[in-house]
Amino acid sequence: MDPTTKAQALVGKYLARETDRVKWSDGERAPQQAFVSDLSGNAVDYYINGTAYFNALDAEIEALLTSKAKGRYLYLSAWWLGLAKLSADTEVQPLGEFGTTLVQNFPFLKDLTKAAKIGRDFPALTLPSGKLLARRLEDLYHSGADVRILAWVSPFAARFPIPQLGGIRLLNVQTLLSVAEMRSRFGEKGAGNVMVNLAAHPMGATHCKLVVAGDHKSTRAFTGGIDPVINRMDLSWHDLAVRVTGPSAAAIHRFFQQLWEENLKRPAESFVIDGLAIESRLKTAVEIPDPPEPPRGDGHGSYVQVLRTVPQMRFSASGPEWLYEKNSAIRALITAGAGFKKAPISFAPEGIFEFKVALEKAISRAEKYIFIADQAFSSQEIMGWINARLLAKPDLKVILLHGGDPADPPSGDLAEAVNNYLIPHVPPLLLGSSSGLDGLEFYGWTDTTVHCKVTIIDDVFCIVGSANAMRRSLYTDTELSVAILDATGTGVVRNLRRDLWAKYCGMSLPSEMTLISAPQTGYDDLLDIDKALSLWCSGWGGGLPPGTKLLPAIKGFSLPMAATTAYSQKLHDQQDADSRKTF
């Protein structure tokens, strides 16, 4: 087959396109990259776990510091910004001085005004080089580069200790302290370059973790699951990020620009931490310049689509009952005045659900295998898509690797999604299978948070980014992922899959070795998918060298899954929310 024809066939098979549907519903649209000129020509690098990622980010900053190019810039967006130290004695005053004075006239509101200590210490992020990331960004700004920081905070969760919002308050407070820290480091002239992102759904977050960097000629963009927080380098934290260089990096730049300008339009809010008022936006904040004109893809390199999730905004007058069950008047006050009710995002009034559209199509086209590593698997839709493909393609192999975040509240969502949406009608397999089902293996990684949010299909397609296998990532959290298609034989998807699975076998990757040495036994063999599948089920091929096997902590589950916590539709709607519903 002609290479050009082969590439076009792979694009049509795996990547979402406008022609896939006759009619599209609100929010569901194909990603913007649709032609060879804006899909191709990208270089993709990947970084497994926090240390590799932060080394790459440090190297990016160093390259910008030493560059003589015009128009140098670095833009950073985070769900959790850990650039300043958080002390357990840090105190949050919910409504500020004005709100406290006002509420004194209404005794039934007094509980809302009580100051509270955060109760936990958290250090600032130190890079593997031993340097504070805050200092590196400060140096870059003072070198003349345009450095911008946009960090999400829930104006609701940051002020009020609502049980349903779990540990969001703690990370929001460290983010606010980091905003104040970076404004101080940048000085009066540059303080406006640091902004709090308030443009998110109150039942979700601006969850994307991205860095865009470059100059007047080039753009590079990082995205993945890794926030600039110290614990992302813990051995118990498994994560992944990618860097895209090429036309698709400019699309990520434009998304950051849209989020920044959205917050410029919105009213500023003030948060009071340890008596310090921290404004969400300063008057000196200005618009971001347009990205440099991207190079046109010529059909070579990796094909990359940028996948966004932006929520819809639908609210009742009083807000959901659980918000404050004791008194409807207080609930209405919180809904209207304390940051719960939000205006639609101006550049996406009906939402943008590109991640959902892309993932659904790719799963429906899988031929040989689907591999997903994630912390949740609570999306009933995603589990249903996989089930449909398993039943339609009996030879398909599906591997799901799970490792929950211990900070997440107990939930019956996982067992519900697996037992009632993933496994119905999948035939049994009595020999060689941990799950007991044909073509499907579900593994858990004991004492490890599998935070990497990656889907790999058929060794030619993958999605990496901030979006989880959760309903909120399809419709509610603001997310940024990329779909990567190896339409030209670069090997990047296959190599990523090999390196991830090598880590699951306890191998050190070549990039992690300090001395020149031969690859570890079995490393190169993992490139052969027919051999490598036997890692997960002995009945799926074979031929790996003896001793090449999964870490003992990675264990297969027998399905159906035991439910340790009862499923609650009410809690599911709170913890894994759907922005298409009215709150």
Buried (B, 14 or more C-beta within 10 A) or exposed (E): EEEEEEBBEBBEBBBBBEEEBEEEEEBBBBBBBBEBBBBBBBBBBBBBBBBBBBBBBBEBBBBBBEEEEEEBBBBBBBBBBBBBBBBEEBBBBBBBEEBBEEBEEEEEBEEBBEEBEBEEEBBBBBBBEEBBBBBBBBBBBEBEBBBBBBBBBBBBBBBBBBEBBBBBBBBBBBBBBBBBBBBBBBEEEBBBBBBBBBBBBBBBBBBBBBBBBBBEEBBBBBBBBBBBBBBBBBEEBBBBBBBBBBBBBBBBBBBBBBBBBBBEEBEBBEBBBBEEEBBBBBEEBEEBEEBBEBBEBEBBBBBBBBBBBBBBBBBEEBBBEBBBEEEEEBBBBBBBEBBBBBEBBEBBEBBBBBBBBBBBBBBBBBBBBBBBBBBBBBBBBBBBBBBBBBBEBEEBBBBBBBBBEEEBEEBBBBBBBBBBBBBEEBEEBEEEBBBBBBBBBBBBBEEBBBBBBBBBBBBBBBBBBBBBBBBBBBBBBBBBBBBBBBBBEBBBBBBBBBBBBBBBBBBBBBEEEEEEEEBBBBBEBBBBBEBBBBBBBEBBBEEBEEEBBBBEEBEBBEBBBEEEBEBBEEBBBBBBBBBBEEB
